[in-house]
Amino acid sequence: MTIGSKVKQTLANLKGVQGTLRIYSVQSQKEEAKAAYKEALTTTASVIKDLENRLKTLEFEEPQYKGK
């Protein structure tokens, strides 16, 4: 598995986690839990953005990692 593949797989996993956190945030009845889920969503979104930027850089610098 190439570096590019691993980054893409990690991104897919994080997006799945993000979806789960959204569901939990909506379903939660406790405000404290909602706040925790929203904070986790913010953190996850930041990590996803960073990884997407890293993937773009990786694909630019190493064309063999470019996705199909």
CHARMM-style PDB file with segment names, atoms N, HN, CA, C and O in Angstrom:
ATOM      1  N   MET     1       0.847  -1.173   0.000  1.00  0.00      PROA
ATOM      2  CA  MET     1       0.000   0.000   0.000  1.00  0.00      PROA
ATOM      3  C   MET     1       0.898   1.244   0.000  1.00  0.00      PROA
ATOM      4  O   MET     1       1.813   1.365   0.815  1.00  0.00      PROA
ATOM      5  N   THR     2       0.622   2.150  -0.915  1.00  0.00      PROA
ATOM      6  HN  THR     2      -0.122   2.052  -1.577  1.00  0.00      PROA
ATOM      7  CA  THR     2       1.443   3.357  -1.026  1.00  0.00      PROA
ATOM      8  C   THR     2       1.044   4.388   0.027  1.00  0.00      PROA
ATOM      9  O   THR     2       0.000   4.274   0.670  1.00  0.00      PROA
ATOM     10  N   ILE     3       1.886   5.378   0.183  1.00  0.00      PROA
ATOM     11  HN  ILE     3       2.734   5.471  -0.339  1.00  0.00      PROA
ATOM     12  CA  ILE     3       1.603   6.472   1.106  1.00  0.00      PROA
ATOM     13  C   ILE     3       0.300   7.160   0.707  1.00  0.00      PROA
ATOM     14  O   ILE     3      -0.546   7.452   1.553  1.00  0.00      PROA
ATOM     15  N   GLY     4       0.150   7.412  -0.590  1.00  0.00      PROA
ATOM     16  HN  GLY     4       0.837   7.174  -1.277  1.00  0.00      PROA
ATOM     17  CA  GLY     4      -1.074   8.050  -1.079  1.00  0.00      PROA
ATOM     18  C   GLY     4      -2.312   7.245  -0.729  1.00  0.00      PROA
ATOM     19  O   GLY     4      -3.331   7.808  -0.328  1.00  0.00      PROA
ATOM     20  N   SER     5      -2.229   5.937  -0.880  1.00  0.00      PROA
ATOM     21  HN  SER     5      -1.402   5.479  -1.206  1.00  0.00      PROA
ATOM     22  CA  SER     5      -3.363   5.066  -0.549  1.00  0.00      PROA
ATOM     23  C   SER     5      -3.694   5.130   0.931  1.00  0.00      PROA
ATOM     24  O   SER     5      -4.862   5.154   1.318  1.00  0.00      PROA
ATOM     25  N   LYS     6      -2.663   5.156   1.749  1.00  0.00      PROA
ATOM     26  HN  LYS     6      -1.714   5.136   1.435  1.00  0.00      PROA
ATOM     27  CA  LYS     6      -2.878   5.210   3.195  1.00  0.00      PROA
ATOM     28  C   LYS     6      -3.519   6.529   3.614  1.00  0.00      PROA
ATOM     29  O   LYS     6      -4.404   6.556   4.469  1.00  0.00      PROA
ATOM     30  N   VAL     7      -3.068   7.613   3.009  1.00  0.00      PROA
ATOM     31  HN  VAL     7      -2.349   7.592   2.314  1.00  0.00      PROA
ATOM     32  CA  VAL     7      -3.652   8.918   3.324  1.00  0.00      PROA
ATOM     33  C   VAL     7      -5.118   8.946   2.892  1.00  0.00      PROA
ATOM     34  O   VAL     7      -5.977   9.434   3.627  1.00  0.00      PROA
ATOM     35  N   LYS     8      -5.397   8.425   1.707  1.00  0.00      PROA
ATOM     36  HN  LYS     8      -4.700   8.028   1.110  1.00  0.00      PROA
ATOM     37  CA  LYS     8      -6.783   8.386   1.213  1.00  0.00      PROA
ATOM     38  C   LYS     8      -7.662   7.516   2.105  1.00  0.00      PROA
ATOM     39  O   LYS     8      -8.807   7.868   2.389  1.00  0.00      PROA
ATOM     40  N   GLN     9      -7.130   6.393   2.541  1.00  0.00      PROA
ATOM     41  HN  GLN     9      -6.200   6.107   2.310  1.00  0.00      PROA
ATOM     42  CA  GLN     9      -7.888   5.512   3.426  1.00  0.00      PROA
ATOM     43  C   GLN     9      -8.155   6.197   4.765  1.00  0.00      PROA
ATOM     44  O   GLN     9      -9.252   6.094   5.315  1.00  0.00      PROA
ATOM     45  N   THR    10      -7.154   6.890   5.282  1.00  0.00      PROA
ATOM     46  HN  THR    10      -6.263   6.974   4.836  1.00  0.00      PROA
ATOM     47  CA  THR    10      -7.325   7.616   6.533  1.00  0.00      PROA
ATOM     48  C   THR    10      -8.377   8.710   6.378  1.00  0.00      PROA
ATOM     49  O   THR    10      -9.200   8.910   7.271  1.00  0.00      PROA
ATOM     50  N   LEU    11      -8.355   9.415   5.256  1.00  0.00      PROA
ATOM     51  HN  LEU    11      -7.686   9.253   4.531  1.00  0.00      PROA
ATOM     52  CA  LEU    11      -9.363  10.441   4.992  1.00  0.00      PROA
ATOM     53  C   LEU    11     -10.771   9.843   4.960  1.00  0.00      PROA
ATOM     54  O   LEU    11     -11.702  10.401   5.540  1.00  0.00      PROA
ATOM     55  N   ALA    12     -10.915   8.728   4.290  1.00  0.00      PROA
ATOM     56  HN  ALA    12     -10.159   8.274   3.818  1.00  0.00      PROA
ATOM     57  CA  ALA    12     -12.226   8.070   4.217  1.00  0.00      PROA
ATOM     58  C   ALA    12     -12.703   7.666   5.612  1.00  0.00      PROA
ATOM     59  O   ALA    12     -13.873   7.844   5.949  1.00  0.00      PROA
ATOM     60  N   ASN    13     -11.805   7.128   6.406  1.00  0.00      PROA
ATOM     61  HN  ASN    13     -10.855   6.983   6.132  1.00  0.00      PROA
ATOM     62  CA  ASN    13     -12.156   6.732   7.768  1.00  0.00      PROA
ATOM     63  C   ASN    13     -12.562   7.941   8.604  1.00  0.00      PROA
ATOM     64  O   ASN    13     -13.542   7.889   9.347  1.00  0.00      PROA
ATOM     65  N   LEU    14     -11.810   9.023   8.480  1.00  0.00      PROA
ATOM     66  HN  LEU    14     -11.014   9.066   7.876  1.00  0.00      PROA
ATOM     67  CA  LEU    14     -12.129  10.234   9.239  1.00  0.00      PROA
ATOM     68  C   LEU    14     -13.479  10.820   8.828  1.00  0.00      PROA
ATOM     69  O   LEU    14     -14.228  11.313   9.671  1.00  0.00      PROA
ATOM     70  N   LYS    15     -13.782  10.766   7.552  1.00  0.00      PROA
ATOM     71  HN  LYS    15     -13.174  10.365   6.867  1.00  0.00      PROA
ATOM     72  CA  LYS    15     -15.085  11.264   7.094  1.00  0.00      PROA
ATOM     73  C   LYS    15     -16.219  10.400   7.634  1.00  0.00      PROA
ATOM     74  O   LYS    15     -17.303  10.904   7.925  1.00  0.00      PROA
ATOM     75  N   GLY    16     -15.970   9.107   7.768  1.00  0.00      PROA
ATOM     76  HN  GLY    16     -15.088   8.697   7.532  1.00  0.00      PROA
ATOM     77  CA  GLY    16     -16.953   8.223   8.393  1.00  0.00      PROA
ATOM     78  C   GLY    16     -17.150   8.557   9.860  1.00  0.00      PROA
ATOM     79  O   GLY    16     -18.276   8.579  10.357  1.00  0.00      PROA
ATOM     80  N   VAL    17     -16.053   8.815  10.544  1.00  0.00      PROA
ATOM     81  HN  VAL    17     -15.139   8.796  10.140  1.00  0.00      PROA
ATOM     82  CA  VAL    17     -16.117   9.213  11.953  1.00  0.00      PROA
ATOM     83  C   VAL    17     -16.880  10.526  12.088  1.00  0.00      PROA
ATOM     84  O   VAL    17     -17.690  10.695  12.999  1.00  0.00      PROA
ATOM     85  N   GLN    18     -16.615  11.442  11.179  1.00  0.00      PROA
ATOM     86  HN  GLN    18     -15.957  11.304  10.439  1.00  0.00      PROA
ATOM     87  CA  GLN    18     -17.286  12.738  11.199  1.00  0.00      PROA
ATOM     88  C   GLN    18     -18.808  12.566  11.060  1.00  0.00      PROA
ATOM     89  O   GLN    18     -19.580  13.228  11.752  1.00  0.00      PROA
ATOM     90  N   GLY    19     -19.219  11.679  10.169  1.00  0.00      PROA
ATOM     91  HN  GLY    19     -18.592  11.141   9.607  1.00  0.00      PROA
ATOM     92  CA  GLY    19     -20.649  11.403  10.002  1.00  0.00      PROA
ATOM     93  C   GLY    19     -21.264  10.825  11.262  1.00  0.00      PROA
ATOM     94  O   GLY    19     -22.370  11.200  11.650  1.00  0.00      PROA
ATOM     95  N   THR    20     -20.551   9.918  11.895  1.00  0.00      PROA
ATOM     96  HN  THR    20     -19.653   9.613  11.580  1.00  0.00      PROA
ATOM     97  CA  THR    20     -21.031   9.316  13.139  1.00  0.00      PROA
ATOM     98  C   THR    20     -21.154  10.368  14.234  1.00  0.00      PROA
ATOM     99  O   THR    20     -22.136  10.387  14.975  1.00  0.00      PROA
ATOM    100  N   LEU    21     -20.166  11.235  14.333  1.00  0.00      PROA
ATOM    101  HN  LEU    21     -19.368  11.220  13.730  1.00  0.00      PROA
ATOM    102  CA  LEU    21     -20.214  12.301  15.336  1.00  0.00      PROA
ATOM    103  C   LEU    21     -21.402  13.226  15.105  1.00  0.00      PROA
ATOM    104  O   LEU    21     -22.039  13.671  16.060  1.00  0.00      PROA
ATOM    105  N   ARG    22     -21.700  13.517  13.845  1.00  0.00      PROA
ATOM    106  HN  ARG    22     -21.182  13.156  13.069  1.00  0.00      PROA
ATOM    107  CA  ARG    22     -22.868  14.363  13.536  1.00  0.00      PROA
ATOM    108  C   ARG    22     -24.154  13.697  14.021  1.00  0.00      PROA
ATOM    109  O   ARG    22     -25.013  14.347  14.617  1.00  0.00      PROA
ATOM    110  N   ILE    23     -24.276  12.426  13.766  1.00  0.00      PROA
ATOM    111  HN  ILE    23     -23.579  11.898  13.282  1.00  0.00      PROA
ATOM    112  CA  ILE    23     -25.468  11.693  14.193  1.00  0.00      PROA
ATOM    113  C   ILE    23     -25.599  11.726  15.714  1.00  0.00      PROA
ATOM    114  O   ILE    23     -26.671  12.008  16.249  1.00  0.00      PROA
ATOM    115  N   TYR    24     -24.494  11.434  16.405  1.00  0.00      PROA
ATOM    116  HN  TYR    24     -23.622  11.205  15.971  1.00  0.00      PROA
ATOM    117  CA  TYR    24     -24.515  11.454  17.866  1.00  0.00      PROA
ATOM    118  C   TYR    24     -24.845  12.839  18.396  1.00  0.00      PROA
ATOM    119  O   TYR    24     -25.564  12.971  19.386  1.00  0.00      PROA
ATOM    120  N   SER    25     -24.332  13.859  17.753  1.00  0.00      PROA
ATOM    121  HN  SER    25     -23.748  13.752  16.949  1.00  0.00      PROA
ATOM    122  CA  SER    25     -24.583  15.229  18.184  1.00  0.00      PROA
ATOM    123  C   SER    25     -26.078  15.561  18.097  1.00  0.00      PROA
ATOM    124  O   SER    25     -26.638  16.189  18.995  1.00  0.00      PROA
ATOM    125  N   VAL    26     -26.698  15.138  17.022  1.00  0.00      PROA
ATOM    126  HN  VAL    26     -26.242  14.628  16.292  1.00  0.00      PROA
ATOM    127  CA  VAL    26     -28.123  15.410  16.824  1.00  0.00      PROA
ATOM    128  C   VAL    26     -28.976  14.584  17.783  1.00  0.00      PROA
ATOM    129  O   VAL    26     -29.981  15.076  18.297  1.00  0.00      PROA
ATOM    130  N   GLN    27     -28.592  13.350  18.026  1.00  0.00      PROA
ATOM    131  HN  GLN    27     -27.776  12.950  17.608  1.00  0.00      PROA
ATOM    132  CA  GLN    27     -29.391  12.455  18.852  1.00  0.00      PROA
ATOM    133  C   GLN    27     -29.208  12.678  20.343  1.00  0.00      PROA
ATOM    134  O   GLN    27     -30.059  12.281  21.140  1.00  0.00      PROA
ATOM    135  N   SER    28     -28.119  13.303  20.721  1.00  0.00      PROA
ATOM    136  HN  SER    28     -27.428  13.626  20.074  1.00  0.00      PROA
ATOM    137  CA  SER    28     -27.828  13.492  22.141  1.00  0.00      PROA
ATOM    138  C   SER    28     -28.819  14.457  22.766  1.00  0.00      PROA
ATOM    139  O   SER    28     -29.204  15.453  22.154  1.00  0.00      PROA
ATOM    140  N   GLN    29     -29.227  14.154  23.985  1.00  0.00      PROA
ATOM    141  HN  GLN    29     -28.914  13.345  24.482  1.00  0.00      PROA
ATOM    142  CA  GLN    29     -30.173  15.011  24.695  1.00  0.00      PROA
ATOM    143  C   GLN    29     -29.466  15.902  25.713  1.00  0.00      PROA
ATOM    144  O   GLN    29     -30.024  16.912  26.143  1.00  0.00      PROA
ATOM    145  N   LYS    30     -28.270  15.544  26.096  1.00  0.00      PROA
ATOM    146  HN  LYS    30     -27.817  14.724  25.747  1.00  0.00      PROA
ATOM    147  CA  LYS    30     -27.526  16.339  27.073  1.00  0.00      PROA
ATOM    148  C   LYS    30     -26.709  17.399  26.358  1.00  0.00      PROA
ATOM    149  O   LYS    30     -25.995  17.114  25.397  1.00  0.00      PROA
ATOM    150  N   GLU    31     -26.826  18.629  26.843  1.00  0.00      PROA
ATOM    151  HN  GLU    31     -27.406  18.861  27.624  1.00  0.00      PROA
ATOM    152  CA  GLU    31     -26.099  19.734  26.230  1.00  0.00      PROA
ATOM    153  C   GLU    31     -24.589  19.556  26.331  1.00  0.00      PROA
ATOM    154  O   GLU    31     -23.853  19.932  25.419  1.00  0.00      PROA
ATOM    155  N   GLU    32     -24.135  18.985  27.431  1.00  0.00      PROA
ATOM    156  HN  GLU    32     -24.733  18.680  28.172  1.00  0.00      PROA
ATOM    157  CA  GLU    32     -22.699  18.759  27.615  1.00  0.00      PROA
ATOM    158  C   GLU    32     -22.168  17.784  26.565  1.00  0.00      PROA
ATOM    159  O   GLU    32     -21.081  17.975  26.019  1.00  0.00      PROA
ATOM    160  N   ALA    33     -22.938  16.753  26.295  1.00  0.00      PROA
ATOM    161  HN  ALA    33     -23.821  16.598  26.738  1.00  0.00      PROA
ATOM    162  CA  ALA    33     -22.534  15.771  25.275  1.00  0.00      PROA
ATOM    163  C   ALA    33     -22.556  16.407  23.887  1.00  0.00      PROA
ATOM    164  O   ALA    33     -21.654  16.175  23.082  1.00  0.00      PROA
ATOM    165  N   LYS    34     -23.592  17.211  23.605  1.00  0.00      PROA
ATOM    166  HN  LYS    34     -24.325  17.399  24.259  1.00  0.00      PROA
ATOM    167  CA  LYS    34     -23.668  17.885  22.305  1.00  0.00      PROA
ATOM    168  C   LYS    34     -22.448  18.774  22.088  1.00  0.00      PROA
ATOM    169  O   LYS    34     -21.867  18.806  21.003  1.00  0.00      PROA
ATOM    170  N   ALA    35     -22.074  19.495  23.146  1.00  0.00      PROA
ATOM    171  HN  ALA    35     -22.546  19.469  24.028  1.00  0.00      PROA
ATOM    172  CA  ALA    35     -20.908  20.376  23.046  1.00  0.00      PROA
ATOM    173  C   ALA    35     -19.632  19.567  22.773  1.00  0.00      PROA
ATOM    174  O   ALA    35     -18.785  19.981  21.981  1.00  0.00      PROA
ATOM    175  N   ALA    36     -19.507  18.426  23.430  1.00  0.00      PROA
ATOM    176  HN  ALA    36     -20.195  18.091  24.073  1.00  0.00      PROA
ATOM    177  CA  ALA    36     -18.332  17.572  23.226  1.00  0.00      PROA
ATOM    178  C   ALA    36     -18.298  17.042  21.795  1.00  0.00      PROA
ATOM    179  O   ALA    36     -17.238  17.019  21.170  1.00  0.00      PROA
ATOM    180  N   TYR    37     -19.442  16.617  21.275  1.00  0.00      PROA
ATOM    181  HN  TYR    37     -20.303  16.636  21.784  1.00  0.00      PROA
ATOM    182  CA  TYR    37     -19.504  16.120  19.898  1.00  0.00      PROA
ATOM    183  C   TYR    37     -19.171  17.233  18.907  1.00  0.00      PROA
ATOM    184  O   TYR    37     -18.462  17.007  17.927  1.00  0.00      PROA
ATOM    185  N   LYS    38     -19.683  18.425  19.165  1.00  0.00      PROA
ATOM    186  HN  LYS    38     -20.259  18.608  19.962  1.00  0.00      PROA
ATOM    187  CA  LYS    38     -19.410  19.539  18.256  1.00  0.00      PROA
ATOM    188  C   LYS    38     -17.931  19.914  18.276  1.00  0.00      PROA
ATOM    189  O   LYS    38     -17.355  20.247  17.240  1.00  0.00      PROA
ATOM    190  N   GLU    39     -17.327  19.859  19.442  1.00  0.00      PROA
ATOM    191  HN  GLU    39     -17.794  19.589  20.284  1.00  0.00      PROA
ATOM    192  CA  GLU    39     -15.887  20.129  19.530  1.00  0.00      PROA
ATOM    193  C   GLU    39     -15.101  19.064  18.764  1.00  0.00      PROA
ATOM    194  O   GLU    39     -14.139  19.375  18.062  1.00  0.00      PROA
ATOM    195  N   ALA    40     -15.520  17.819  18.907  1.00  0.00      PROA
ATOM    196  HN  ALA    40     -16.301  17.566  19.477  1.00  0.00      PROA
ATOM    197  CA  ALA    40     -14.861  16.733  18.178  1.00  0.00      PROA
ATOM    198  C   ALA    40     -15.054  16.901  16.665  1.00  0.00      PROA
ATOM    199  O   ALA    40     -14.150  16.605  15.884  1.00  0.00      PROA
ATOM    200  N   LEU    41     -16.231  17.374  16.260  1.00  0.00      PROA
ATOM    201  HN  LEU    41     -16.965  17.615  16.895  1.00  0.00      PROA
ATOM    202  CA  LEU    41     -16.476  17.630  14.839  1.00  0.00      PROA
ATOM    203  C   LEU    41     -15.555  18.725  14.305  1.00  0.00      PROA
ATOM    204  O   LEU    41     -15.037  18.618  13.194  1.00  0.00      PROA
ATOM    205  N   THR    42     -15.356  19.759  15.088  1.00  0.00      PROA
ATOM    206  HN  THR    42     -15.777  19.845  15.991  1.00  0.00      PROA
ATOM    207  CA  THR    42     -14.466  20.841  14.681  1.00  0.00      PROA
ATOM    208  C   THR    42     -13.042  20.333  14.520  1.00  0.00      PROA
ATOM    209  O   THR    42     -12.365  20.645  13.540  1.00  0.00      PROA
ATOM    210  N   THR    43     -12.598  19.549  15.488  1.00  0.00      PROA
ATOM    211  HN  THR    43     -13.148  19.296  16.284  1.00  0.00      PROA
ATOM    212  CA  THR    43     -11.251  18.988  15.433  1.00  0.00      PROA
ATOM    213  C   THR    43     -11.102  18.059  14.236  1.00  0.00      PROA
ATOM    214  O   THR    43     -10.103  18.114  13.519  1.00  0.00      PROA
ATOM    215  N   THR    44     -12.094  17.212  14.026  1.00  0.00      PROA
ATOM    216  HN  THR    44     -12.905  17.168  14.609  1.00  0.00      PROA
ATOM    217  CA  THR    44     -12.062  16.271  12.911  1.00  0.00      PROA
ATOM    218  C   THR    44     -12.030  17.009  11.572  1.00  0.00      PROA
ATOM    219  O   THR    44     -11.287  16.633  10.666  1.00  0.00      PROA
ATOM    220  N   ALA    45     -12.842  18.060  11.457  1.00  0.00      PROA
ATOM    221  HN  ALA    45     -13.446  18.366  12.193  1.00  0.00      PROA
ATOM    222  CA  ALA    45     -12.859  18.844  10.215  1.00  0.00      PROA
ATOM    223  C   ALA    45     -11.497  19.468   9.943  1.00  0.00      PROA
ATOM    224  O   ALA    45     -11.051  19.522   8.797  1.00  0.00      PROA
ATOM    225  N   SER    46     -10.849  19.930  10.981  1.00  0.00      PROA
ATOM    226  HN  SER    46     -11.211  19.885  11.912  1.00  0.00      PROA
ATOM    227  CA  SER    46      -9.519  20.523  10.834  1.00  0.00      PROA
ATOM    228  C   SER    46      -8.501  19.478  10.360  1.00  0.00      PROA
ATOM    229  O   SER    46      -7.684  19.753   9.482  1.00  0.00      PROA
ATOM    230  N   VAL    47      -8.560  18.298  10.942  1.00  0.00      PROA
ATOM    231  HN  VAL    47      -9.225  18.075  11.655  1.00  0.00      PROA
ATOM    232  CA  VAL    47      -7.637  17.228  10.555  1.00  0.00      PROA
ATOM    233  C   VAL    47      -7.906  16.795   9.111  1.00  0.00      PROA
ATOM    234  O   VAL    47      -6.970  16.554   8.348  1.00  0.00      PROA
ATOM    235  N   ILE    48      -9.170  16.697   8.744  1.00  0.00      PROA
ATOM    236  HN  ILE    48      -9.930  16.893   9.364  1.00  0.00      PROA
ATOM    237  CA  ILE    48      -9.532  16.322   7.372  1.00  0.00      PROA
ATOM    238  C   ILE    48      -8.988  17.352   6.386  1.00  0.00      PROA
ATOM    239  O   ILE    48      -8.427  16.993   5.350  1.00  0.00      PROA
ATOM    240  N   LYS    49      -9.155  18.620   6.710  1.00  0.00      PROA
ATOM    241  HN  LYS    49      -9.611  18.911   7.551  1.00  0.00      PROA
ATOM    242  CA  LYS    49      -8.651  19.679   5.821  1.00  0.00      PROA
ATOM    243  C   LYS    49      -7.131  19.588   5.677  1.00  0.00      PROA
ATOM    244  O   LYS    49      -6.598  19.707   4.574  1.00  0.00      PROA
ATOM    245  N   ASP    50      -6.445  19.379   6.789  1.00  0.00      PROA
ATOM    246  HN  ASP    50      -6.878  19.283   7.685  1.00  0.00      PROA
ATOM    247  CA  ASP    50      -4.987  19.245   6.746  1.00  0.00      PROA
ATOM    248  C   ASP    50      -4.553  18.056   5.893  1.00  0.00      PROA
ATOM    249  O   ASP    50      -3.622  18.161   5.094  1.00  0.00      PROA
ATOM    250  N   LEU    51      -5.237  16.924   6.070  1.00  0.00      PROA
ATOM    251  HN  LEU    51      -5.993  16.839   6.718  1.00  0.00      PROA
ATOM    252  CA  LEU    51      -4.877  15.734   5.290  1.00  0.00      PROA
ATOM    253  C   LEU    51      -5.185  15.916   3.805  1.00  0.00      PROA
ATOM    254  O   LEU    51      -4.432  15.447   2.951  1.00  0.00      PROA
ATOM    255  N   GLU    52      -6.290  16.595   3.497  1.00  0.00      PROA
ATOM    256  HN  GLU    52      -6.902  16.976   4.190  1.00  0.00      PROA
ATOM    257  CA  GLU    52      -6.607  16.855   2.087  1.00  0.00      PROA
ATOM    258  C   GLU    52      -5.535  17.740   1.453  1.00  0.00      PROA
ATOM    259  O   GLU    52      -5.125  17.519   0.314  1.00  0.00      PROA
ATOM    260  N   ASN    53      -5.091  18.739   2.203  1.00  0.00      PROA
ATOM    261  HN  ASN    53      -5.424  18.919   3.129  1.00  0.00      PROA
ATOM    262  CA  ASN    53      -4.015  19.596   1.695  1.00  0.00      PROA
ATOM    263  C   ASN    53      -2.718  18.798   1.527  1.00  0.00      PROA
ATOM    264  O   ASN    53      -1.991  18.976   0.550  1.00  0.00      PROA
ATOM    265  N   ARG    54      -2.442  17.927   2.484  1.00  0.00      PROA
ATOM    266  HN  ARG    54      -3.033  17.783   3.278  1.00  0.00      PROA
ATOM    267  CA  ARG    54      -1.235  17.100   2.401  1.00  0.00      PROA
ATOM    268  C   ARG    54      -1.308  16.169   1.191  1.00  0.00      PROA
ATOM    269  O   ARG    54      -0.312  15.957   0.500  1.00  0.00      PROA
ATOM    270  N   LEU    55      -2.486  15.621   0.945  1.00  0.00      PROA
ATOM    271  HN  LEU    55      -3.295  15.793   1.506  1.00  0.00      PROA
ATOM    272  CA  LEU    55      -2.663  14.728  -0.197  1.00  0.00      PROA
ATOM    273  C   LEU    55      -2.438  15.480  -1.511  1.00  0.00      PROA
ATOM    274  O   LEU    55      -1.819  14.948  -2.433  1.00  0.00      PROA
ATOM    275  N   LYS    56      -2.937  16.711  -1.599  1.00  0.00      PROA
ATOM    276  HN  LYS    56      -3.440  17.143  -0.850  1.00  0.00      PROA
ATOM    277  CA  LYS    56      -2.714  17.518  -2.801  1.00  0.00      PROA
ATOM    278  C   LYS    56      -1.224  17.747  -3.022  1.00  0.00      PROA
ATOM    279  O   LYS    56      -0.720  17.628  -4.138  1.00  0.00      PROA
ATOM    280  N   THR    57      -0.533  18.077  -1.940  1.00  0.00      PROA
ATOM    281  HN  THR    57      -0.942  18.174  -1.033  1.00  0.00      PROA
ATOM    282  CA  THR    57       0.911  18.298  -2.028  1.00  0.00      PROA
ATOM    283  C   THR    57       1.615  17.019  -2.444  1.00  0.00      PROA
ATOM    284  O   THR    57       2.496  17.032  -3.304  1.00  0.00      PROA
ATOM    285  N   LEU    58       1.221  15.926  -1.832  1.00  0.00      PROA
ATOM    286  HN  LEU    58       0.506  15.915  -1.134  1.00  0.00      PROA
ATOM    287  CA  LEU    58       1.827  14.633  -2.136  1.00  0.00      PROA
ATOM    288  C   LEU    58       1.630  14.275  -3.603  1.00  0.00      PROA
ATOM    289  O   LEU    58       2.563  13.824  -4.267  1.00  0.00      PROA
ATOM    290  N   GLU    59       0.417  14.476  -4.106  1.00  0.00      PROA
ATOM    291  HN  GLU    59      -0.341  14.842  -3.566  1.00  0.00      PROA
ATOM    292  CA  GLU    59       0.127  14.153  -5.503  1.00  0.00      PROA
ATOM    293  C   GLU    59       0.872  15.081  -6.462  1.00  0.00      PROA
ATOM    294  O   GLU    59       1.268  14.667  -7.552  1.00  0.00      PROA
ATOM    295  N   PHE    60       1.060  16.334  -6.052  1.00  0.00      PROA
ATOM    296  HN  PHE    60       0.738  16.670  -5.167  1.00  0.00      PROA
ATOM    297  CA  PHE    60       1.794  17.272  -6.897  1.00  0.00      PROA
ATOM    298  C   PHE    60       3.271  16.909  -6.961  1.00  0.00      PROA
ATOM    299  O   PHE    60       3.878  16.913  -8.032  1.00  0.00      PROA
ATOM    300  N   GLU    61       3.843  16.595  -5.795  1.00  0.00      PROA
ATOM    301  HN  GLU    61       3.350  16.592  -4.925  1.00  0.00      PROA
ATOM    302  CA  GLU    61       5.264  16.291  -5.731  1.00  0.00      PROA
ATOM    303  C   GLU    61       5.596  14.898  -6.255  1.00  0.00      PROA
ATOM    304  O   GLU    61       6.672  14.675  -6.809  1.00  0.00      PROA
ATOM    305  N   GLU    62       4.685  13.986  -6.079  1.00  0.00      PROA
ATOM    306  HN  GLU    62       3.811  14.167  -5.629  1.00  0.00      PROA
ATOM    307  CA  GLU    62       4.901  12.592  -6.485  1.00  0.00      PROA
ATOM    308  C   GLU    62       3.724  12.136  -7.353  1.00  0.00      PROA
ATOM    309  O   GLU    62       2.786  11.533  -6.832  1.00  0.00      PROA
ATOM    310  N   PRO    63       3.749  12.407  -8.655  1.00  0.00      PROA
ATOM    311  CA  PRO    63       2.625  12.091  -9.535  1.00  0.00      PROA
ATOM    312  C   PRO    63       2.166  10.636  -9.499  1.00  0.00      PROA
ATOM    313  O   PRO    63       1.013  10.346  -9.816  1.00  0.00      PROA
ATOM    314  N   GLN    64       3.045   9.728  -9.121  1.00  0.00      PROA
ATOM    315  HN  GLN    64       3.982   9.963  -8.864  1.00  0.00      PROA
ATOM    316  CA  GLN    64       2.644   8.313  -9.089  1.00  0.00      PROA
ATOM    317  C   GLN    64       1.597   8.058  -8.011  1.00  0.00      PROA
ATOM    318  O   GLN    64       0.928   7.026  -8.052  1.00  0.00      PROA
ATOM    319  N   TYR    65       1.429   8.971  -7.038  1.00  0.00      PROA
ATOM    320  HN  TYR    65       1.972   9.809  -7.005  1.00  0.00      PROA
ATOM    321  CA  TYR    65       0.422   8.805  -5.990  1.00  0.00      PROA
ATOM    322  C   TYR    65      -0.928   9.394  -6.376  1.00  0.00      PROA
ATOM    323  O   TYR    65      -1.896   9.272  -5.626  1.00  0.00      PROA
ATOM    324  N   LYS    66      -0.996  10.020  -7.519  1.00  0.00      PROA
ATOM    325  HN  LYS    66      -0.210  10.119  -8.129  1.00  0.00      PROA
ATOM    326  CA  LYS    66      -2.230  10.685  -7.936  1.00  0.00      PROA
ATOM    327  C   LYS    66      -3.355   9.656  -8.075  1.00  0.00      PROA
ATOM    328  O   LYS    66      -3.176   8.585  -8.654  1.00  0.00      PROA
ATOM    329  N   GLY    67      -4.516  10.016  -7.528  1.00  0.00      PROA
ATOM    330  HN  GLY    67      -4.662  10.887  -7.058  1.00  0.00      PROA
ATOM    331  CA  GLY    67      -5.665   9.113  -7.544  1.00  0.00      PROA
ATOM    332  C   GLY    67      -6.308   9.014  -8.910  1.00  0.00      PROA
ATOM    333  O   GLY    67      -6.041   9.799  -9.819  1.00  0.00      PROA
ATOM    334  N   LYS    68      -7.154   8.030  -9.014  1.00  0.00      PROA
ATOM    335  HN  LYS    68      -7.371   7.392  -8.275  1.00  0.00      PROA
ATOM    336  CA  LYS    68      -7.869   7.814 -10.279  1.00  0.00      PROA
ATOM    337  C   LYS    68      -9.281   8.272 -10.136  1.00  0.00      PROA
ATOM    338  OT1 LYS    68     -10.059   8.180 -11.085  1.00  0.00      PROA
TER     339      LYS     68
END
